[in-house]
Amino acid sequence: MMHFVEIIQTIKERREMMQVTQETLAELSSVGLRTLKQFESGKGNPTLKTIQKLADVLGLEVCLRVKKTEYNK
């Protein structure tokens, strides 16, 4: 299971691999540049919707798994 930090790192690595600047990714995803910079530096707390916007632009797929517990069996 991927942790939040790993998700942000994957987004950053994909952006760099594709040679997309933070400015371009922010513009194409409709995510604020300041917000994107905070995420990539390990600050901030993006919503799933924001992560999905970034992933869509970068051609990544976000998959959410719900772990079963004794409360939601």
Secondary structure, 3 states (H helix, E strand, C coil): CCCHHHHHHHHHHHHHHCCCCHHHHHHHHCCCHHHHHHHHCCCCCCCHHHHHHHHHHHCCCCCCCCCCCCCCC
